[in-house]
Amino acid sequence: MGIMRIGYVVATATPFEFIATLDPERPVSLYDYVAVDHVEYDATNGEYINVRLLGQIVKLFRDPYSAKRDLPLYSVMKEVSDNILEVQIAKVKVLGYIYNGELRQPKHPPRIGTPVYLAENEEIAELFKIDGGLCVGRLASRDLEICLDLNGVKRHVAVIAATGSGKTWFSVVFIEELLKKGAKIVVVDPHGEYVPIKDSIYKLGPYSATVVKLSKHHVGDLMYKIGVLDSDPDALANAAGVPPGAKKIRYAIYLAWSYAKKVKKTTGKALGLSFLRQVLHTALRGETALNKLFQQYKVEGDFPMEDLKQLAKKDRHSIFSALMYLKKLQRLGVFSSKSTPLSKILADITIVNLAGVNEEVQDYVVSHIVNRIFQARVRHVRSLKGLKIPWPVVLVVEEAHRFAPPKTLRKTKSYEALSRVASEGRKFGVYLVIVSQRPSKVDPDVISQCQSQVIMRIVNPKDQEAVRESSELLAQEFLENLPGLDVGEAVVLGPLTRLPVVIRLRDRVLEYGGADIDLAKVWRIDKTADVLQLWRRIYNTPPSPSVILSASRLKILHKRRERNRIEVLLLDGDREVSVVIEDGRPICSVCGVGKPCPHVYKALEEAVEII
């Protein structure tokens, strides 16, 4: 039946796998697909049927037939290498057979001696046929497009790869495909790598993109603000950098926060860090000042007013320290009197640019945003009062190990929010895509909830073990081959695909900023503009084209700096020329002082960064 016979079934034939000997001259590669003619019993009709059993090569090696396992010495091989009998052995994982449009698993093993054929593209395409799928790339072994099942996203996805293997590349391609299907996406971006998507979104289509930032010095459309009284005092202390053991400082913040909460309840005013600082500053001035403040805002009960008075008497140092921490926190600009409305930040894709703030603030912001999105979806599904999000949301969390580490390692605020989405998000239409280069440092409970996995090159044994423990579908052969994947290749398994598949990513359309720095390019930066500016400053006129051209022919032999003196030694033909630059004034050993010559221009190219 096959168009190319490549070998025969020779050993260990079971309904799940078999060993085949392949023609050493045939072009067969790891992960390629093969087929054998097979007979199965159809219980429905009570008859035997001829089927085409498909399999995937998961292990491939060559051996000298005559030597078996007692491999010959080099000297022997040298004499007989042209005549030695070579065998090519493949371990084939049985995938099943297509019958009446369904993929079925065989109940009988293929017979020993059955011919093995290279599977045809049409047969493979039928295996992975998905209508309206997410077309992220092609088979690693064939030029055949592979599309992933959109509904697989509902079971959450983990993207796992070593640094530089292409995990952000996959994430961007995945985002492109989701946007084409009308998805709403929120990306948690610790380093601002996804921010360039905003300026390149037009290449993909008429989609809206919003970049939310935490630092005013970084790129973004608007600042994300968290209402101080929407948070809890412990989280405020963590974000401000208060040490966990500084209980008295934390207590002072707690009292100021509690009083602000009561004042808000009484007056209806939105209060922020400025009010908390005012309370603590008043406490430093003593009980009389506090009484005047309490009279201004009359609230019920004695707490926390009496506690503030006692603290003001006994521990002014803790109050002063708490005041300094809150001042530092206010300077960040993240905490305010009111939280930024979700309606302002949500677009087709929202990128939360976390760059520019410490990990504690990042942790709290992620927790805050994820909880708000989850609660808005719960309200929509259950028809409850309050802000609702009417469409499902995909949360892409880059560097997930920062936000959801194992509970035994450290505790984060965002872990609680992400863990809840992982366990309950499917019911309410909040789907998780976690991205990490260190799966061993992601909480096992979170990663195990991601039933679909995209696994790229992984070298670290601990990370390989974490992947194996979190995935029931990853065969040992795939695990062993993970270090050998090329950049942009990935094993995809779980609900995203009918069968585990090795793909090669397609080119992306959107831009991202996560690529490695090209050192050769960076260190070869054109300094012409800086040299021209320096030349004008020295000579009050631009250099002539002939000077620039002549300077390009000169070679640098040596340069040396001593305090404010820079000496550059040049080679002009066979002649050595010295240019000394001292206090910004160049002196050429050939052309003299103050003369605009090619030697000075060349020396300025070398010295411009220092000057």
C-alpha positions in Angstrom: 0.0 0.0 0.0 2.8 2.4 0.9 4.7 4.4 -1.7 8.1 3.8 0.1 8.9 0.6 1.9 11.7 1.4 4.4 12.0 -1.8 6.6 10.3 -4.6 8.5 8.9 -5.4 12.0 11.6 -7.5 13.6 11.0 -7.7 17.4 9.1 -6.7 20.6 5.8 -6.3 18.7 2.9 -5.3 21.0 -0.3 -3.3 20.4 1.6 -0.3 21.7 5.1 -0.4 20.1 7.4 -2.5 18.0 11.1 -2.6 16.9 11.8 -2.3 13.2 14.9 -2.7 11.1 15.1 0.0 8.5 17.0 0.3 5.2 20.2 2.2 6.1 20.0 4.0 2.7 16.5 5.3 3.2 16.0 9.0 4.4 14.3 8.4 7.8 14.4 10.8 10.7 13.6 10.8 14.4 9.9 11.6 15.1 8.9 10.7 11.5 5.8 8.6 10.9 5.5 5.1 9.5 2.7 2.7 8.6 2.2 -1.1 8.5 -0.6 -3.2 6.9 -2.5 -4.7 9.8 -5.6 -6.8 10.5 -7.9 -5.9 13.4 -11.2 -7.4 14.6 -14.2 -5.1 14.4 -16.4 -6.2 17.3 -19.3 -4.0 16.0 -19.7 -5.9 12.7 -18.1 -9.2 13.9 -15.5 -9.3 11.2 -11.8 -8.9 10.6 -10.8 -5.7 8.7 -7.7 -4.6 6.9 -6.4 -1.3 8.4 -3.4 0.9 8.1 -1.6 1.0 11.5 0.3 4.3 12.0 3.3 4.8 14.3 6.0 7.4 15.2 9.7 6.7 15.4 10.7 7.7 19.0 14.2 6.1 19.0 16.6 5.7 16.1 20.1 4.2 16.1 22.6 2.3 13.9 24.8 -0.7 14.8 27.3 -2.9 13.0 25.5 -6.1 12.4 28.5 -8.4 12.7 29.7 -6.9 16.0 26.4 -6.9 17.8 27.2 -5.5 21.3 30.9 -6.5 21.3 32.0 -3.6 19.3 35.3 -4.0 17.3 38.5 -2.1 17.9 39.4 1.0 15.8 42.1 -0.9 14.1 39.7 -3.6 13.0 37.1 -1.1 11.8 39.7 0.8 9.8 40.4 -2.4 7.7 36.7 -3.5 7.2 34.8 -0.2 7.3 33.8 -0.4 3.7 32.4 -3.9 3.9 30.9 -4.0 7.4 27.2 -4.8 7.6 25.2 -1.9 9.1 21.7 -2.1 10.6 19.4 0.8 11.3 17.1 0.1 14.2 13.9 2.1 15.1 11.6 1.9 18.1 8.2 2.8 16.9 5.3 4.0 19.2 2.0 2.8 17.8 -0.5 5.7 17.4 -3.5 3.7 16.1 -5.5 3.4 12.9 -8.2 5.6 11.3 -11.6 3.7 10.9 -14.8 5.5 9.9 -13.2 8.8 10.7 -12.1 7.8 14.2 -8.7 7.1 15.7 -8.8 3.6 17.2 -6.2 1.7 19.2 -5.2 -1.8 18.0 -5.9 -4.9 20.2 -3.4 -7.1 18.3 0.3 -6.5 17.7 1.7 -6.3 14.1 3.2 -9.5 12.9 7.0 -10.1 12.8 8.3 -9.6 9.3 5.5 -7.1 8.3 6.8 -4.5 5.9 7.1 -1.0 7.3 6.3 2.0 5.0 6.9 5.7 5.3 3.5 7.1 6.1 2.0 9.4 3.5 1.3 13.1 4.2 -2.4 12.5 3.8 -2.5 9.9 6.5 -0.6 12.1 8.9 -2.8 15.0 8.2 -5.8 12.9 9.0 -4.3 12.1 12.4 -4.0 15.7 13.4 -7.0 17.2 11.6 -8.5 20.1 13.5 -11.1 22.4 12.1 -10.5 26.0 13.1 -7.4 25.2 15.0 -4.5 27.3 16.3 -1.9 26.9 13.4 1.4 27.4 15.3 3.8 25.6 13.0 4.7 22.5 11.0 5.8 18.9 11.8 9.4 18.8 12.8 9.8 15.8 10.5 7.6 16.8 7.5 6.5 20.0 5.7 3.0 19.6 7.1 1.0 22.3 8.9 -0.1 21.4 12.4 -3.0 23.2 14.1 -3.8 22.8 17.8 -7.3 22.4 19.3 -8.7 25.7 20.5 -10.7 23.9 23.2 -7.5 22.5 24.7 -6.9 26.0 26.1 -9.8 25.4 28.5 -7.6 22.8 30.4 -4.8 25.3 30.9 -1.4 25.2 29.1 2.2 25.1 30.4 5.0 26.3 28.1 8.3 24.9 29.3 11.8 25.4 27.9 15.4 26.3 28.7 16.5 29.9 28.2 17.0 30.6 24.5 15.0 27.6 23.2 12.1 29.7 21.9 9.5 29.7 24.7 8.6 33.4 24.2 8.6 32.8 20.4 6.0 30.1 20.9 4.0 32.4 23.3 3.8 35.2 20.8 2.8 32.8 18.0 0.2 31.3 20.3 -1.1 34.8 21.2 -1.4 35.6 17.5 -3.6 32.5 16.9 -5.7 33.2 19.9 -6.3 36.8 18.8 -7.4 35.5 15.4 -10.1 33.5 17.1 -11.4 36.5 19.1 -9.8 35.7 22.4 -9.2 38.3 25.1 -5.7 38.0 26.5 -3.9 39.4 29.6 -0.1 39.0 29.6 1.8 39.2 32.9 5.2 40.5 31.6 8.0 40.9 34.3 10.6 42.4 32.0 8.6 44.3 29.3 9.4 41.7 26.7 5.9 41.7 25.2 5.5 45.5 25.1 6.6 45.7 21.4 3.4 43.8 20.5 1.6 47.1 21.0 3.4 48.8 18.1 3.2 45.8 15.8 -0.3 44.7 16.4 -1.5 46.4 13.2 0.5 43.7 11.2 -1.8 41.0 12.5 -5.1 42.8 12.1 -7.5 45.4 13.6 -6.9 44.4 17.2 -6.6 46.6 20.2 -3.6 46.5 22.6 -3.1 48.2 25.9 0.2 48.3 27.9 -0.3 48.9 31.6 2.8 49.9 33.5 3.8 50.2 37.2 6.7 52.6 36.8 6.4 56.0 35.3 9.9 55.6 33.7 8.8 52.6 31.7 6.7 52.1 28.5 2.9 52.0 28.9 -0.4 53.6 28.1 -1.5 54.1 31.7 -0.3 53.5 35.2 -1.9 50.6 37.2 -3.1 51.8 40.6 -4.1 49.7 43.6 -6.5 51.2 46.1 -4.7 51.2 49.5 -7.9 50.2 51.4 -8.7 47.5 48.7 -5.5 45.7 49.9 -4.5 44.4 53.3 -1.9 46.0 55.6 0.4 43.0 55.5 0.6 43.2 51.7 1.3 46.9 51.9 4.2 46.2 54.4 5.6 43.5 52.0 5.4 45.8 49.0 7.2 48.5 51.0 10.0 46.1 51.8 9.3 45.8 55.6 11.2 42.7 56.9 8.9 39.9 57.9 10.3 39.9 61.5 9.7 43.7 62.0 6.4 43.1 63.8 6.2 46.5 65.5 6.7 48.4 62.2 4.0 46.2 60.6 1.8 46.8 63.6 2.1 50.6 63.1 1.1 50.3 59.4 -1.8 48.0 60.4 -3.1 50.6 62.9 -2.9 53.5 60.4 -4.6 51.3 57.8 -7.4 50.3 60.2 -8.1 53.9 61.2 -8.2 54.9 57.5 -10.7 52.1 56.8 -13.0 53.3 59.6 -12.7 56.9 58.4 -13.7 55.8 54.9 -16.7 53.9 56.2 -17.8 57.0 58.1 -17.1 59.7 55.5 -17.2 57.8 52.2 -13.9 59.4 51.2 -11.3 57.5 49.1 -8.1 57.5 51.2 -4.6 56.6 50.1 -1.1 56.4 51.4 -1.0 60.2 52.1 -3.7 59.7 54.8 -1.9 56.7 56.4 1.3 58.8 56.5 -0.7 61.7 58.0 -1.9 59.4 60.8 1.6 58.2 61.6 3.1 61.7 61.4 0.4 62.9 63.8 1.2 60.0 66.2 4.9 61.1 66.2 3.7 64.5 67.5 2.0 62.9 70.5 -1.3 62.1 72.1 -2.7 65.7 71.9 -2.1 65.9 68.1 -3.8 62.5 67.8 -6.9 63.6 69.8 -7.3 66.6 67.4 -7.2 64.2 64.4 -9.7 61.8 66.0 -12.1 64.7 66.7 -11.9 65.7 63.1 -13.0 62.3 61.9 -15.5 60.9 64.5 -15.6 57.2 64.2 -17.2 54.5 66.4 -15.4 52.5 69.0 -12.0 52.8 70.6 -10.0 50.7 68.1 -7.5 51.6 66.7 -7.4 55.0 68.3 -6.4 53.9 71.8 -3.8 51.5 70.3 -2.3 54.4 68.3 -2.0 56.5 71.4 -0.3 53.7 73.3 2.1 53.1 70.4 2.9 56.8 70.2 3.9 56.7 73.9 5.9 53.6 73.9 7.5 53.1 70.5 8.1 56.3 68.4 10.9 54.5 66.6 8.6 52.0 65.0 6.2 54.7 64.0 9.0 56.7 62.4 10.3 53.6 60.5 6.7 52.8 59.3 6.4 56.3 58.0 9.7 56.0 56.0 8.6 52.7 54.5 5.2 54.2 53.5 7.1 57.2 52.0 9.2 54.8 49.9 6.0 52.9 48.8 4.3 56.1 47.9 7.2 57.1 45.7 6.6 54.1 43.5 3.2 55.5 42.5 1.5 52.1 42.4 -0.7 52.4 45.5 -3.4 55.1 45.4 -6.7 56.1 46.9 -8.6 54.1 44.2 -7.8 51.1 42.1 -7.6 51.5 38.3 -11.0 50.3 36.8 -10.7 47.0 34.9 -12.7 48.6 32.1 -9.8 51.0 31.4 -7.1 48.4 31.0 -8.9 45.5 29.2 -8.4 45.3 25.4 -8.0 42.4 22.9 -4.6 42.0 24.5 -3.5 43.7 27.7 0.2 43.6 28.6 1.0 44.3 32.2 4.5 45.7 32.1 5.9 44.9 35.6 9.4 46.3 34.8 10.8 48.9 37.1 9.4 47.8 40.5 10.7 45.2 43.0 9.5 41.6 43.2 7.2 42.2 46.2 5.3 44.9 44.3 5.2 42.7 41.2 3.8 39.9 43.3 1.1 42.0 44.8 0.0 43.6 41.5 -0.3 40.2 39.8 -2.4 38.9 42.7 -4.6 42.0 42.5 -5.2 41.8 38.8 -5.7 38.1 38.6 -8.2 38.1 41.5 -10.1 41.0 40.0 -10.4 39.3 36.6 -11.4 36.0 38.2 -14.1 37.6 40.4 -15.5 39.6 37.5 -15.9 36.3 35.5 -17.5 34.6 38.5 -20.0 37.5 38.8 -20.8 37.2 35.0 -21.3 33.4 35.1 -23.4 33.5 38.3 -25.3 36.7 37.5 -24.1 38.4 40.6 -23.9 42.2 41.3 -20.8 44.1 40.5 -18.3 44.5 37.6 -18.6 41.7 35.1 -16.4 40.6 32.2 -18.7 39.1 29.6 -16.1 37.0 27.7 -13.6 34.4 28.7 -10.0 35.6 29.4 -6.7 33.9 28.7 -4.0 34.7 31.3 -0.4 34.4 30.0 2.0 34.4 32.9 5.7 34.8 31.8 8.3 33.5 34.3 5.6 31.7 36.3 8.3 30.4 38.7 8.5 34.0 40.1 4.8 34.1 41.0 3.9 30.5 41.8 6.9 28.9 43.3 6.6 25.7 45.4 5.0 26.4 48.8 7.9 24.8 50.5 10.3 27.3 48.8 8.6 30.6 49.5 5.1 32.0 49.8 3.8 34.6 47.3 0.5 36.5 47.2 0.1 35.7 43.5 0.4 32.0 44.1 -3.0 32.0 45.8 -4.6 33.8 42.9 -3.0 31.6 40.2 -3.6 28.4 42.1 -7.3 29.3 42.3 -7.5 30.0 38.5 -5.7 26.7 37.8 -8.2 24.7 39.9 -11.4 26.6 39.3 -10.8 28.9 36.3 -12.2 26.4 33.7 -15.7 26.7 35.2 -15.7 30.5 34.9 -13.8 31.0 31.7 -10.4 32.1 33.0 -7.7 30.1 31.3 -4.1 29.9 32.3 -1.0 29.8 30.1 2.1 29.5 32.3 5.6 30.1 30.8 8.8 29.1 32.6 12.3 28.0 32.0 12.5 26.4 35.4 9.5 24.0 35.8 11.2 22.5 38.9 10.6 25.9 40.6 6.9 26.1 39.7 4.5 24.8 42.3 3.6 21.1 41.3 -0.1 21.7 42.1 -0.2 24.6 39.6 1.8 22.9 36.8 -0.1 19.6 37.1 -3.4 21.5 36.5 -2.0 22.5 33.1 -3.1 19.4 31.2 -1.7 20.6 27.9 2.1 21.1 27.8 4.4 22.6 25.2 7.9 21.4 26.0 10.9 22.7 24.2 14.6 22.0 24.8 15.4 21.2 28.5 18.8 20.2 29.7 18.6 20.5 33.5 17.9 17.1 35.0 15.8 18.5 37.8 13.6 20.3 35.3 13.3 17.1 33.2 12.2 15.3 36.3 9.6 18.0 37.1 8.2 17.7 33.5 8.0 13.9 33.8 6.1 14.1 37.1 3.7 16.7 35.9 2.9 15.0 32.6 1.2 11.6 32.4 1.4 11.6 28.6 5.1 12.3 28.1 6.8 9.0 27.0 10.3 8.3 28.3 11.6 8.4 24.8 10.4 12.0 24.4 11.9 12.9 27.7 15.3 11.5 26.8 15.2 13.4 23.5 14.4 16.9 25.0 18.0 18.1 25.1 18.3 17.4 21.4 15.5 19.6 20.3 16.5 22.5 18.1 15.5 26.1 18.9 11.9 26.6 17.9 11.0 22.9 18.1 8.6 21.6 20.7 6.8 18.5 22.0 3.1 19.3 22.3 0.8 17.0 24.3 -2.5 17.0 26.1 -5.9 18.3 25.1 -4.3 20.7 22.6 -3.6 17.9 20.2 -5.1 14.4 19.5 -1.6 12.8 19.9 1.7 14.0 21.2 3.5 15.7 18.3 6.9 17.4 17.7 6.5 20.7 15.8 8.6 23.4 14.4 7.3 26.9 15.1 6.2 29.1 12.2 7.5 32.7 11.9 5.8 35.2 14.1 4.1 38.4 12.9 4.2 40.4 16.2 7.4 41.8 17.6 8.8 41.1 21.1 11.8 42.1 23.0 13.0 38.9 24.5 15.7 38.0 22.0 19.3 37.7 23.1 21.7 40.6 22.6 23.8 40.4 19.5 27.1 41.3 21.0 29.0 41.6 17.7 26.3 44.1 16.5 26.1 46.1 19.8 29.9 46.4 20.1 30.1 47.5 16.5 27.9 50.6 17.0 28.4 53.4 14.6 30.0 56.3 16.5 29.9 58.8 13.5 27.3 61.1 15.0 29.2 61.4 18.3 32.6 62.0 16.5 31.0 64.7 14.3 29.6 66.5 17.3 33.0 66.4 19.1 34.8 67.5 15.9 32.5 70.5 15.6 33.1 71.4 19.3 36.9 71.4 18.7 37.1 73.1 15.2 33.7 74.9 14.9 33.2 73.3 11.5 32.3 69.8 10.2 35.0 67.5 8.9 35.5 67.4 5.1 34.7 64.2 3.2 38.4 63.8 2.3 39.3 63.8 6.0 36.7 61.1 6.8 37.8 59.0 3.8 41.5 59.2 4.7 40.7 58.4 8.3 39.0 55.2 7.3 42.3 53.9 5.8 44.2 54.3 9.1 44.8 51.4 11.5 44.8 51.5 15.3 47.9 50.1 16.9 47.4 51.1 20.5 45.5 53.4 22.8 46.2 54.3 26.4 44.6 56.5 29.0 46.2 58.3 32.0 43.9 60.5 33.9 42.8 63.3 31.5 45.3 62.3 28.9 44.5 59.9 26.0 47.1 58.7 23.6 46.2 56.8 20.4 48.9 55.3 18.2 48.0 55.0 14.5 49.5 53.3 11.4 49.4 55.6 8.3 50.9 53.4 5.6 54.4 52.5 6.9 54.5 55.4 9.4 53.4 55.4 13.0 51.5 58.5 14.1 50.7 59.5 17.7 47.7 61.6 18.6 47.4 62.9 22.2 44.1 64.2 23.5 44.4 66.2 26.7 41.7 68.3 28.3 39.7 67.8 25.1 42.4 69.2 22.8 44.0 66.9 20.2 47.7 67.1 19.2 49.0 65.2 16.2 52.7 64.2 16.1 52.7 64.8 12.3 50.3 67.6 11.7 50.8 69.6 14.9 48.4 71.4 17.2 45.0 72.6 16.2 45.1 71.2 12.6 42.0 69.2 11.6 43.7 66.1 10.1 42.6 62.5 9.4 44.8 61.3 12.3 42.8 63.3 14.8 39.5 62.1 13.3 40.6 58.5 13.7 41.8 59.1 17.2 38.4 60.7 18.1 36.6 57.6 17.0 38.5 55.6 19.6 38.4 58.2 22.3 34.8 59.5 21.9 33.3 57.2 24.6 35.9 58.2 27.2 35.7 61.9 26.3 
